[in-house]
Amino acid sequence: MNVGLVGVTGYSGSVLYELLLHHPNVDHVNLYGHSQTEAQSLEKVLPQLRRRDNILPYDSADIMKNNQMVFFATSAGVTTELAAPFIEANFPVIDLAGDYRLKSRESYEKWYKKPAPKEEYLKKSFYGLTDFVNSKGQTYVCNPGCYATTTLLALAPLVQNHLIDPSSIVVDAKSGTSGAGKKLTELTHFTQTDENLQLYKVNQHQHIPEIVQQLKIWDESVPYIQFTTTLLPLTRGIMASCYAKAKDNVTEDDVRAAFVRTYSDDTFVNATEGVFPTLKQVTGTNFCDIGYQLNPVTHQTVIVSVLDNLLKGAAGQAIQNFNQMFDYAPETGLDLIPVLL
């Protein structure tokens, strides 16, 4: 099939493009620039890809005519303005931005500081957390955020099985600089990032309401989370260290059984008791590795979750949603090995 990709020049978009080029069920990838009026050479924008493709001017009618579906790998706010023709035509879309993840317009505008999509369009969107839902039959799929994916995969077994005090969740999350996108800021300048650790968006990160929204679906008694983000002096990867108080009658066997039951058949999530993962074991792959433990003294559960923010946290999960949408095997196009050196 032919697929469209809007936003190849960003980090997630370029990684997604590479994955699509090697996907056995994709015949051709048509590239579009959401603000372009003339064709642009991909070689000039991303010479490292060594491709002679062109980035075509944006035209929703042309995209729907020449493709069977389209990916948006654009900044927040873009699909709010551009998605309407696709939604009204029930044309298959996988959106890597945050525009349609939150079901509350007020919440989106509060956290993203941008106008929200129309209520009628939000109702037609589908939150594609691929390890717990299936996008088959959906037409507008919202790819979850990278921090949200890392955190939700860590907490799901405990929250879904009601093993923790729902008001005790604390998340200490850390990410490489690619999660901030290409736009240079003082925070991501080399001289500021190198050999440094920096907290940012404390209690203000836009993935907080996304995480809480999903946790409440699993357990409506979850009131909030304490969520802190730290910028790491590296390019790729997220580590979320999650803490929550286990309920009084919960045992190590209960925690172990919950993780085994949740992930024993999962293609891309590996959960191990008492063995905590490192970033390098997942960098360059679509895997999420999780280590968990119940502290018998404090009765606190500790869950550490790691993934590559550009793959499982973005482009890789988008391919998972694509595979689900068109009924391909889960691992199709995602046979990747970690970048160890």
C-alpha positions as CSV (number, residue, x, y, z in Angstrom):
1,M,0.0,0.0,0.0
2,N,0.9,3.7,-0.3
3,V,1.1,5.7,2.9
4,G,1.5,9.4,3.5
5,L,3.8,11.0,6.0
6,V,3.4,14.6,7.1
7,G,6.3,15.8,9.1
8,V,9.4,13.8,8.1
9,T,11.9,16.5,9.1
10,G,11.4,16.1,12.9
11,Y,13.2,13.4,14.9
12,S,10.1,11.1,15.3
13,G,9.1,11.7,11.7
14,S,12.5,10.8,10.2
15,V,12.7,7.6,12.4
16,L,9.2,6.7,11.3
17,Y,10.2,7.2,7.6
18,E,13.1,4.8,8.0
19,L,10.7,2.2,9.5
20,L,8.2,2.6,6.8
21,L,10.8,2.2,4.1
22,H,11.6,-1.2,5.5
23,H,8.0,-2.3,6.2
24,P,7.1,-5.3,4.0
25,N,3.5,-4.1,3.5
26,V,4.4,-0.5,2.4
27,D,5.0,-0.1,-1.3
28,H,5.7,3.7,-1.3
29,V,5.9,6.5,1.2
30,N,4.6,9.9,0.0
31,L,6.1,12.8,2.0
32,Y,4.3,16.1,2.7
33,G,5.2,19.3,4.4
34,H,2.2,20.7,6.4
35,S,3.1,24.3,5.6
36,Q,4.7,23.8,2.1
37,T,3.3,25.2,-1.2
38,E,6.1,23.9,-3.4
39,A,8.0,20.6,-3.5
40,Q,11.2,20.4,-1.6
41,S,14.2,18.0,-2.0
42,L,14.5,15.6,1.0
43,E,18.2,15.4,0.4
44,K,18.6,19.1,1.2
45,V,16.7,18.8,4.5
46,L,17.9,15.4,5.7
47,P,21.0,14.5,3.6
48,Q,21.9,11.7,6.0
49,L,18.9,9.6,4.8
50,R,20.5,9.5,1.3
51,R,17.1,9.5,-0.4
52,R,16.2,11.4,-3.5
53,D,12.5,11.7,-2.6
54,N,10.7,15.0,-2.6
55,I,8.6,16.5,0.2
56,L,5.4,17.4,-1.5
57,P,3.1,20.5,-0.9
58,Y,0.4,19.8,1.6
59,D,-3.0,19.0,0.1
60,S,-5.5,16.9,2.1
61,A,-7.4,15.8,-1.1
62,D,-4.1,14.8,-2.8
63,I,-3.1,12.8,0.3
64,M,-6.4,10.9,0.4
65,K,-6.3,10.3,-3.4
66,N,-2.8,8.8,-3.5
67,N,-2.5,7.0,-0.2
68,Q,-4.4,4.4,1.8
69,M,-3.6,6.1,5.1
70,V,-1.5,9.0,6.6
71,F,0.8,9.5,9.5
72,F,1.1,13.0,11.1
73,A,4.5,13.5,12.9
74,T,4.0,17.2,13.5
75,S,4.2,19.6,16.4
76,A,1.3,20.1,18.8
77,G,-1.4,22.3,17.3
78,V,-0.9,21.3,13.7
79,T,-3.5,18.5,13.4
80,T,-6.0,20.6,15.3
81,E,-6.0,22.8,12.2
82,L,-5.5,20.1,9.5
83,A,-7.2,16.9,10.6
84,A,-10.9,17.8,9.9
85,P,-11.1,16.6,6.2
86,F,-9.6,13.2,7.2
87,I,-12.0,12.8,10.2
88,E,-15.0,13.8,8.1
89,A,-14.0,11.3,5.4
90,N,-13.2,8.5,7.9
91,F,-9.8,8.4,6.3
92,P,-7.2,6.4,8.3
93,V,-4.9,8.6,10.4
94,I,-2.2,7.9,13.0
95,D,-1.3,11.1,14.8
96,L,1.9,11.2,16.7
97,A,1.2,14.6,18.2
98,G,-0.8,15.3,21.4
99,D,-3.8,17.2,19.8
100,Y,-6.4,14.4,20.1
101,R,-5.1,12.5,23.1
102,L,-7.0,14.4,25.8
103,K,-10.8,14.0,25.8
104,S,-11.3,17.3,27.6
105,R,-10.9,20.5,25.5
106,E,-10.3,22.5,28.6
107,S,-7.5,20.2,29.8
108,Y,-5.8,20.4,26.4
109,E,-5.9,24.2,26.4
110,K,-4.6,24.3,30.0
111,W,-1.6,22.0,29.4
112,Y,-0.7,22.7,25.8
113,K,-1.5,26.4,25.8
114,K,-3.2,26.1,22.3
115,P,-6.7,26.0,21.0
116,A,-8.3,22.5,21.3
117,P,-9.9,20.5,18.5
118,K,-13.6,20.5,18.2
119,E,-15.5,18.3,20.7
120,E,-17.1,16.3,17.9
121,Y,-13.7,15.4,16.5
122,L,-12.3,14.5,19.9
123,K,-15.1,12.0,20.3
124,K,-13.9,10.2,17.1
125,S,-10.3,9.8,18.2
126,F,-8.9,6.6,19.6
127,Y,-6.0,6.4,22.2
128,G,-3.7,3.8,20.7
129,L,-1.8,2.4,23.7
130,T,-1.0,-0.7,21.7
131,D,-0.3,-3.1,24.6
132,F,-3.8,-2.7,25.9
133,V,-6.0,-1.9,23.0
134,N,-6.3,-2.8,19.3
135,S,-6.6,-0.1,16.6
136,K,-8.2,-2.4,14.0
137,G,-11.3,-0.7,12.7
138,Q,-10.3,2.7,14.0
139,T,-9.8,5.7,11.6
140,Y,-8.2,8.4,13.8
141,V,-5.6,6.9,16.2
142,C,-3.7,9.0,18.7
143,N,-0.2,7.7,19.3
144,P,0.5,8.0,23.0
145,G,3.3,10.3,24.3
146,C,6.7,8.9,25.1
147,Y,6.6,9.7,28.9
148,A,3.0,8.5,29.0
149,T,3.9,5.2,27.4
150,T,6.8,4.6,29.7
151,T,4.8,5.4,32.8
152,L,1.6,3.7,31.9
153,L,3.3,0.4,31.0
154,A,5.1,0.5,34.4
155,L,2.0,1.2,36.4
156,A,-0.7,-0.8,34.5
157,P,-0.4,-4.1,36.3
158,L,-0.7,-2.5,39.8
159,V,-3.4,0.0,38.9
160,Q,-5.6,-2.5,36.9
161,N,-5.4,-5.0,39.7
162,H,-6.0,-2.4,42.5
163,L,-2.8,-3.4,44.3
164,I,-1.7,0.1,45.4
165,D,-3.0,3.1,47.2
166,P,-4.2,5.2,44.2
167,S,-3.2,8.5,45.8
168,S,0.4,7.4,46.4
169,I,1.9,7.3,42.9
170,V,5.2,9.2,42.4
171,V,7.0,9.1,39.1
172,D,10.6,10.3,38.6
173,A,11.1,10.3,34.8
174,K,14.2,11.1,32.8
175,S,14.7,11.6,29.1
176,G,17.3,12.3,26.5
177,T,17.3,15.5,24.5
178,S,15.6,14.2,21.4
179,G,12.4,14.2,23.3
180,A,12.4,18.0,23.2
181,G,12.4,18.0,19.4
182,K,14.7,19.9,17.0
183,K,14.0,23.4,18.0
184,L,17.0,24.7,20.0
185,T,16.3,26.0,23.5
186,E,18.6,27.1,26.3
187,L,17.8,23.9,28.1
188,T,19.0,21.7,25.2
189,H,22.1,23.7,24.2
190,F,25.1,21.4,24.2
191,T,27.0,23.5,26.8
192,Q,24.0,23.4,29.1
193,T,23.1,19.7,28.6
194,D,26.6,18.1,28.5
195,E,27.7,16.7,31.9
196,N,24.6,18.1,33.5
197,L,21.2,17.1,34.9
198,Q,18.2,19.5,34.7
199,L,14.7,19.3,36.0
200,Y,12.1,20.8,33.7
201,K,8.4,21.4,33.5
202,V,8.0,20.3,37.1
203,N,4.3,19.7,37.7
204,Q,3.6,21.2,34.3
205,H,4.5,18.6,31.7
206,Q,1.7,18.0,29.1
207,H,1.9,14.2,29.5
208,I,0.6,14.4,33.1
209,P,-3.1,14.8,32.2
210,E,-2.6,12.1,29.5
211,I,-1.3,9.6,32.1
212,V,-3.9,10.5,34.7
213,Q,-6.7,10.2,32.1
214,Q,-5.7,6.6,31.3
215,L,-5.0,5.6,34.9
216,K,-8.6,6.8,35.7
217,I,-9.9,4.5,33.0
218,W,-8.2,1.6,34.7
219,D,-9.1,2.7,38.2
220,E,-11.4,5.8,38.6
221,S,-10.2,6.3,42.2
222,V,-6.7,7.5,41.0
223,P,-6.9,11.2,41.9
224,Y,-3.5,12.5,40.6
225,I,0.2,11.6,40.3
226,Q,3.3,13.3,41.4
227,F,5.4,13.5,38.2
228,T,8.8,15.0,37.7
229,T,10.9,15.1,34.5
230,T,14.7,15.4,34.2
231,L,16.7,16.0,31.1
232,L,19.6,13.6,30.6
233,P,22.9,14.4,28.7
234,L,22.2,11.8,26.0
235,T,20.2,11.7,22.8
236,R,17.7,8.9,23.1
237,G,15.9,7.0,25.9
238,I,13.5,7.4,28.8
239,M,13.7,5.9,32.2
240,A,10.6,6.2,34.5
241,S,11.2,5.3,38.2
242,C,7.7,4.8,39.7
243,Y,6.8,4.4,43.3
244,A,3.5,3.6,45.0
245,K,2.4,2.3,48.4
246,A,1.1,-1.3,48.2
247,K,-2.2,-2.0,50.0
248,D,-1.9,-3.6,53.4
249,N,-2.8,-7.1,52.2
250,V,-0.7,-7.2,49.0
251,T,2.2,-9.6,48.9
252,E,5.2,-10.1,46.6
253,D,3.3,-13.0,45.0
254,D,0.4,-10.6,44.2
255,V,2.7,-8.1,42.5
256,R,4.6,-10.8,40.5
257,A,1.3,-12.4,39.4
258,A,0.0,-9.1,38.2
259,F,3.0,-8.4,36.0
260,V,3.1,-12.0,34.6
261,R,-0.6,-11.9,33.8
262,T,-0.3,-8.5,32.1
263,Y,2.8,-9.0,30.0
264,S,3.5,-12.8,29.6
265,D,2.1,-12.7,26.0
266,D,3.2,-9.1,25.1
267,T,5.5,-8.9,22.1
268,F,7.3,-5.8,23.1
269,V,7.2,-5.6,26.9
270,N,9.5,-7.5,29.1
271,A,8.9,-7.4,32.9
272,T,11.3,-9.0,35.4
273,E,11.1,-9.1,39.2
274,G,14.1,-7.6,41.0
275,V,16.1,-7.0,37.9
276,F,16.1,-3.3,36.9
277,P,16.8,-2.4,33.3
278,T,19.2,0.1,31.7
279,L,18.6,2.4,28.8
280,K,21.2,0.7,26.5
281,Q,19.3,-2.5,26.4
282,V,16.4,-0.9,24.6
283,T,17.9,2.0,22.7
284,G,17.3,1.4,19.0
285,T,14.5,-1.1,19.6
286,N,10.7,-1.1,20.1
287,F,11.0,-2.8,23.4
288,C,9.9,-1.5,26.8
289,D,11.8,-3.3,29.6
290,I,10.5,-3.2,33.2
291,G,11.9,-4.1,36.5
292,Y,9.7,-4.3,39.6
293,Q,10.0,-5.1,43.3
294,L,7.9,-4.8,46.5
295,N,10.0,-3.6,49.4
296,P,9.0,-5.8,52.4
297,V,10.1,-3.2,54.9
298,T,8.5,0.0,53.5
299,H,5.8,-1.8,51.6
300,Q,6.5,0.4,48.7
301,T,6.5,-0.9,45.1
302,V,9.3,0.2,42.9
303,I,8.9,-0.1,39.1
304,V,11.5,1.0,36.6
305,S,10.5,1.3,33.0
306,V,12.8,2.1,30.0
307,L,12.3,2.6,26.3
308,D,13.6,4.4,23.3
309,N,11.5,7.6,23.1
310,L,11.8,7.8,19.3
311,L,10.7,4.1,18.8
312,K,8.4,2.6,21.4
313,G,7.7,6.1,22.6
314,A,6.8,7.4,19.1
315,A,7.6,6.0,15.7
316,G,7.8,2.3,16.8
317,Q,4.4,2.5,18.5
318,A,3.0,4.2,15.5
319,I,4.0,1.2,13.4
320,Q,2.4,-1.0,16.0
321,N,-0.8,0.9,15.6
322,F,-0.4,0.7,11.8
323,N,0.0,-3.1,12.1
324,Q,-3.1,-3.4,14.2
325,M,-5.1,-1.1,12.0
326,F,-4.4,-3.2,8.9
327,D,-4.2,-6.6,10.6
328,Y,-0.5,-7.2,10.2
329,A,1.5,-9.3,12.7
330,P,2.6,-7.2,15.7
331,E,6.3,-7.4,15.0
332,T,6.1,-6.5,11.3
333,G,8.6,-3.9,10.4
334,L,10.0,-3.8,14.0
335,D,12.7,-6.5,14.0
336,L,15.3,-4.2,15.5
337,I,18.3,-4.8,17.7
338,P,19.7,-2.4,20.4
339,V,22.5,0.0,19.7
340,L,24.9,-1.2,22.3
341,L,28.0,1.0,21.4
